[in-house]
């Protein structure tokens, strides 16, 4: 039978300085960065497979020094003394381009304590357990950590992976996936789907659409026997898979998903405390917040449609955030007074929303006074 895990996947966010041990090339556009974790920070950097960290540094952007933050999933199963993340170059990505071209051993990065809920809720028990993951591109990063951990957890575990890429040269962790197949030949299967290369099987060639997904998950993989699903990739693929599983009657609590885009490429990444001035006529929202046991308050003009995160950053630069796009959940806080509207939510579970938690990067006041607690 499957035994439910109950580890805490939430903790107070804090940055610590870590030294880069090595930078290993994975593909032409991706590197694996290994960071040293000193003994004094072991507790701060304990993590579960599937969690992520936010990285922070200052880079020259158009001739101006600017703080840049990005979130990256941890790609290795938990190992004391080190932390590994994979960074794939994004088109126009300031941090990812710098990491791929300039980051080197001996450099330092500000690294946030691991966070995230894209983690297994079950572990093998007395009976066999089956897991399936659908990943695309750098979506393999948390998935390979989960696969390693689950396969090593018990002899009756099966793990199927559908992994989509443009071409064979774009496949991250190709050797590691082959090693997993060699180690667990009867229990691990990986189905590489290449959108721009012709494979022997038409099923594994071209983009994953609804028809291809029906054949992959409806015939190649027995969906009725799967204990838990892991979906990680662009919005369109993740949503396609979620819709398919919903139509097949798969319970939502058996489906874990994580996005690395929200499907809104024109949406700003986050204003990082952009200048906003309170309205002289007094038409302002009063936003109060608790962070690290300290109270803060800021006025936000009603016409500005400013997020709680942006307003808070104007008076407390250490307010936690990473993606500012409603995906990572780093800016999570509990609403303790007033009302807000959230534009996007790809990070909070339904029970968290029901308990009053919001993503402050996406939450806009709808009452004159709003208060949130980042420590809750």
C-alpha positions in Angstrom: 0.0 0.0 0.0 1.1 3.6 -0.4 2.1 5.4 2.8 1.4 9.2 2.9 4.4 11.3 3.7 4.0 14.3 5.9 7.2 16.3 5.7 7.0 20.1 5.9 7.5 21.7 2.5 7.2 25.2 3.8 9.8 27.2 5.7 10.8 30.8 6.2 12.7 32.0 3.2 16.2 33.3 3.8 19.2 33.9 1.6 22.7 32.5 2.4 26.0 32.9 0.5 27.2 29.7 -1.1 30.3 29.1 -3.2 30.1 27.4 -6.6 32.0 24.2 -6.5 31.7 23.4 -10.2 29.8 24.2 -13.4 29.2 21.3 -15.7 28.0 21.6 -19.3 24.8 19.5 -19.9 23.8 20.7 -23.4 24.8 23.6 -25.6 22.3 25.7 -23.7 22.3 24.3 -20.2 24.7 23.8 -17.3 24.6 22.0 -13.9 25.8 24.2 -11.1 27.0 22.5 -7.9 27.2 24.6 -4.8 29.0 23.9 -1.5 26.9 23.8 1.6 29.0 24.2 4.7 28.2 22.2 7.9 26.8 25.3 9.6 24.1 25.6 6.9 23.1 21.9 6.6 19.8 22.4 8.3 18.9 25.5 6.2 19.5 23.5 3.0 17.9 20.2 3.8 15.3 19.5 1.0 12.9 17.1 -0.5 13.2 15.8 -4.1 11.3 18.2 -6.4 12.0 21.4 -4.4 13.7 24.5 -5.8 15.9 27.3 -4.7 16.0 31.0 -5.6 19.4 32.4 -6.7 20.3 36.0 -6.4 23.2 38.1 -7.7 23.9 41.5 -9.0 24.5 41.8 -12.8 25.2 44.6 -15.2 21.9 45.2 -17.1 22.2 47.9 -19.8 25.1 49.4 -18.0 23.3 49.6 -14.7 24.0 47.2 -11.7 20.8 45.3 -10.9 19.7 42.6 -8.5 18.5 39.6 -10.5 16.7 36.6 -8.9 15.7 33.4 -10.6 14.3 30.1 -9.3 15.8 26.8 -10.3 14.8 23.2 -9.3 17.3 21.0 -7.5 18.3 18.3 -9.8 20.0 15.8 -7.4 18.6 13.6 -4.7 19.5 14.9 -1.3 23.2 14.8 -0.5 24.8 16.5 2.5 27.3 19.2 1.7 26.1 20.1 -1.7 23.3 21.5 -3.8 22.9 21.1 -7.5 20.7 23.0 -9.9 20.4 23.1 -13.7 20.2 26.4 -15.5 19.0 26.4 -19.1 19.5 29.5 -21.2 16.3 31.4 -21.9 15.9 33.6 -24.9 16.9 37.1 -23.6 17.4 35.7 -20.1 19.8 37.8 -18.2 20.6 35.4 -15.4 20.5 32.2 -17.5 22.8 33.7 -20.2 25.3 34.8 -17.5 25.2 31.4 -15.8 25.9 29.6 -19.0 28.6 31.9 -20.3 30.4 33.3 -17.2 29.6 31.5 -13.9 32.6 29.5 -12.7 33.9 27.6 -9.8 34.9 29.8 -6.9 32.1 32.4 -7.6 29.5 33.0 -4.9 25.8 33.3 -5.2 23.0 34.2 -2.7 20.9 31.1 -2.4 17.5 30.9 -0.7 16.6 28.0 1.5 14.8 25.3 -0.5 11.1 25.7 -1.0 8.3 24.1 -3.1 5.5 21.5 -3.0 6.3 19.7 -6.2 7.2 16.7 -4.0 6.0 13.2 -3.7 3.2 12.7 -1.3 3.6 8.9 -1.2 6.4 6.5 -0.8 6.4 2.8 -1.4 4.8 0.6 1.2 3.9 -3.1 1.4 2.5 -3.2 -2.2 3.8 -2.0 -5.5 3.7 1.8 -6.3 3.6 3.3 -9.7 4.6 6.9 -10.7 4.5 8.7 -14.0 6.1 12.0 -15.0 5.6 14.1 -18.1 8.3 16.7 -18.6 9.6 19.0 -21.3 13.0 20.6 -21.6 14.3 21.8 -18.3 11.2 20.4 -16.7 13.3 17.3 -16.2 15.3 19.0 -13.5 13.0 18.3 -10.5 11.7 15.1 -12.1 15.0 13.3 -12.2 15.5 14.0 -8.5 12.1 12.6 -7.8 12.7 9.5 -10.0 16.0 8.7 -8.4 14.6 9.0 -4.9 11.4 7.0 -5.6 13.2 4.2 -7.5 15.7 3.8 -4.6 13.0 3.8 -2.0 11.7 0.3 -2.7 12.0 -2.7 -5.0 8.3 -2.6 -6.0 8.4 0.9 -7.4 7.8 1.6 -11.1 8.5 5.0 -12.7 7.6 5.9 -16.3 8.8 9.2 -17.8 7.6 10.9 -20.9 10.2 13.5 -21.8 9.7 16.0 -24.6 12.5 17.9 -26.4 13.1 19.5 -29.7 16.1 17.3 -30.6 18.4 14.7 -29.1 21.1 17.3 -28.6 18.7 19.2 -26.3 18.1 16.3 -23.9 19.3 17.3 -20.4 20.7 14.6 -18.2 20.8 12.1 -21.0 23.6 10.0 -19.5 21.9 10.1 -16.0 18.6 8.9 -17.5 20.5 6.0 -19.3 22.2 5.1 -16.0 18.8 4.9 -14.2 17.5 2.7 -17.0 20.6 0.4 -16.6 20.2 0.3 -12.8 16.4 -0.4 -12.9 15.8 -2.0 -16.3 12.5 -3.5 -15.3 11.2 -0.6 -13.2 12.2 2.5 -15.1 11.0 3.5 -18.6 11.8 6.7 -20.4 9.9 7.7 -23.6 11.8 10.4 -25.5 9.5 12.5 -27.7 11.4 14.7 -30.1 9.4 17.5 -31.9 12.0 18.3 -34.6 13.6 14.9 -35.2 12.1 11.9 -36.8 12.2 8.8 -34.6 11.4 5.2 -35.6 8.1 5.4 -33.9 5.7 8.1 -35.1 4.3 8.2 -31.6 7.6 9.6 -30.3 8.0 12.1 -33.1 6.5 15.6 -33.3 4.9 17.8 -30.7 2.8 16.3 -27.9 -0.8 17.1 -28.7 -4.1 15.7 -27.4 -4.1 12.7 -29.8 -0.5 11.8 -29.0 -1.1 12.1 -25.3 -4.1 9.8 -25.6 -2.0 7.2 -27.2 1.0 7.6 -24.8 -0.9 7.7 -21.6 -3.9 5.6 -22.8 -2.0 2.6 -24.3 1.7 2.7 -23.5 1.1 3.6 -19.8 -1.8 2.2 -17.8 -3.2 5.3 -16.2 -5.5 3.4 -13.9 -2.6 1.9 -12.0 -0.7 5.1 -11.4 -0.4 6.2 -7.7 1.0 9.7 -8.4 1.6 12.0 -11.4 4.3 14.6 -11.9 3.9 17.2 -14.6 6.6 19.8 -15.3 7.0 22.0 -18.3 5.4 24.9 -20.2 1.9 25.9 -19.4 0.3 24.5 -22.5 1.8 21.0 -22.0 1.0 20.9 -18.3 -2.6 22.0 -18.8 -3.1 19.5 -21.7 -2.0 16.7 -19.3 -4.1 17.9 -16.5 -7.2 18.1 -18.7 -6.5 14.6 -20.0 -6.1 13.2 -16.5 -9.3 15.0 -15.3 -11.2 13.5 -18.2 -9.9 10.1 -17.2 -11.2 10.5 -13.7 -7.8 10.9 -12.0 -8.2 12.7 -8.6 -6.5 16.1 -8.5 -4.7 15.1 -5.3 -2.8 12.5 -7.2 -1.5 15.0 -9.7 1.5 17.3 -8.9 2.5 20.0 -11.4 5.0 22.7 -11.7 5.4 25.4 -14.4 8.4 27.2 -15.6 6.2 29.7 -17.6 2.7 30.9 -17.0 1.8 31.1 -20.7 1.9 34.9 -20.5 5.2 35.9 -22.1 4.2 39.6 -22.2 3.5 39.7 -18.5 6.2 41.6 -16.5 8.3 39.4 -14.3 7.7 41.6 -11.3 8.3 45.2 -10.6 10.9 44.7 -7.9 9.6 47.6 -5.9 9.1 50.0 -8.8 8.6 53.6 -7.7 5.0 54.3 -6.6 3.9 57.4 -4.7 0.8 57.6 -2.4 -2.0 59.7 -3.8 -2.2 63.2 -2.4 -6.0 63.1 -2.3 -5.8 60.2 0.2 -7.2 57.6 -2.2 -4.9 54.9 -1.0 -4.9 51.3 0.2 -3.2 50.7 3.5 -1.2 47.5 3.3 0.3 46.1 6.5 2.5 43.0 6.7 4.3 40.9 9.3 7.8 39.7 8.3 10.3 38.1 10.7 8.2 39.3 13.6 8.4 42.9 12.5 5.4 45.0 11.4 5.5 47.1 8.2 3.0 49.4 6.6 2.8 51.2 3.3 0.3 53.3 1.4 -0.6 52.2 -2.2 -2.7 54.5 -4.5 -5.9 52.9 -5.5 -5.4 53.8 -9.2 -2.0 52.1 -9.4 -3.2 48.5 -9.2 -0.1 47.7 -7.3 0.6 44.2 -6.0 1.0 43.6 -2.2 4.6 42.4 -3.0 5.6 45.5 -4.9 4.2 47.8 -2.2 5.9 45.8 0.6 9.2 45.9 -1.3 9.2 49.7 -1.2 9.6 49.7 2.5 11.2 46.2 3.1 13.7 45.1 0.4 14.0 41.7 2.1 10.4 40.6 1.5 10.7 37.1 -0.1 10.0 36.6 -3.8 11.6 34.9 -6.7 9.6 34.5 -9.9 7.0 37.2 -9.2 4.8 35.4 -11.7 2.5 33.3 -9.5 4.5 30.1 -10.2 7.1 29.5 -7.5 5.1 30.4 -4.3 8.1 32.1 -2.6 6.0 35.2 -1.8 3.3 33.2 -0.1 1.6 34.9 2.9 -1.6 34.6 4.9 -4.3 37.2 4.5 -5.3 38.2 8.0 -7.3 41.4 7.3 -9.3 42.8 4.3 -9.8 41.3 0.9 -7.6 40.8 -2.2 -7.9 39.6 -5.8 -5.3 37.1 -7.1 -4.6 37.3 -10.9 -2.8 34.0 -11.2 -2.1 31.1 -8.9 0.0 28.1 -10.1 1.7 27.5 -6.7 -0.9 27.3 -3.9 -2.9 24.2 -3.2 -6.7 24.5 -2.8 -6.5 23.8 0.9 -4.0 26.7 1.3 -6.3 29.1 -0.6 -9.1 28.0 1.6 -7.0 28.7 4.7 -6.4 32.2 3.6 -3.0 32.1 1.9 -2.3 34.3 -1.1 0.6 34.9 -3.5 1.5 38.5 -2.8 3.0 39.0 -6.2 -0.4 38.4 -7.7 -2.6 39.8 -4.9 -4.1 43.2 -5.3 -6.1 45.0 -2.5 -9.9 45.2 -2.9 -10.5 46.7 0.5 -9.2 49.9 2.1 -7.1 48.0 4.6 -5.2 44.8 4.0 -2.9 42.9 6.2 -0.8 39.8 5.4 1.5 37.6 7.5 4.6 36.2 5.8 5.5 34.3 9.0 2.3 32.3 9.1 
